[in-house]
C-alpha cells in the first residue's frame, strides 16, 4: 500500500472519523509526547530527558540493575476467571490470552523470549492491549519486527488496540501480520453470532484520548454482553456508563518498580489504585488491568513480575 498519510487515510476510510485520524496524526509530533501533557497536566515519566540515565545509574551503583533485568525476563502465565455479566452458557469457558505492553523495541532479544513463552498456550482468541512500541515517536520498525516474531507464535485470531506509545501509522503493518486493530470498533466473538460476546476496542485513552466507546458498541446486537479492550483503565467511568460488561486493559505496568510489600511508586494513570493492576470491579462492570509483559523506561522490574493472562470467561 501507499505508506504516506494519504495512503493511511484511504486504508482507514470508513473505519474512523476524519476528526479522529487527523487529531491522531497531528498529535503524533516528531519529538514525541511532551513531558507534561498540556491538556491534563499529567507527567509522562518516559519522556523526561534524563530519567532513563539517572535511573540506570542509581540502580547500577546500588547493585540492583542486573537483578531487575532478570526479574523483567521472568514472565508469569497467570490464570484468571473473568466474570462477564450477561455471558451466555455457550461462551462459558472461552479463553482469552491477554498480552499487554510488550514494548518490543526496548530490548532486541525480548520478542523471541516472549514468543517462546506464548507458543503452546491454549486459548480461543488473543487480545493485545497496546504499547507494542517503547519509543513514543519515530521509527516503529524494531517494534514491528518484534511483533512479527510474537505473531508467529500465536496460532489463532488476534485482536489489538493502540497504546500511547503506538502510532496510528503502524496500523496497516500490524494488520498485515494478521492482527485486527480495533479503532473504536467491535465484532462478535464466539461460535455463533447470536450467543457470542461483543469484543469492542478503543483507541488510546491515556494520551491521545480518542477512545469512543459508544462508537465501538454501536453495532453490538441487542443485549449481547460486551468486553472492552482499552489501553489504560482510565476509561473505566466511560465504559461502565456505556454498559460494558467487562474491561481488559494495561498501561500501568502495575508500577513496574514496587517497594518490598508491593507498593507501586507510581501507576502513571488517572484512576483509583484498585484499578491499576489485577482484577477489579466498578459499578457492576468487571475488569482486569494487566501489569504487562514488557518494561518501559528501563528493562527492569522489582516486586512486580511481568505477565500474560489467560482469562477464562464465566457468567457473573
Ligand atoms: Fe502505555
Boltz pocket constraint, residues with backbone or C-beta under 6 A from the ligand:
constraints:
  - pocket:
      binder: B
      contacts: [[A, 131], [A, 163], [A, 164], [A, 165], [A, 206], [A, 231], [A, 251], [A, 252]]
      max_distance: 6.0
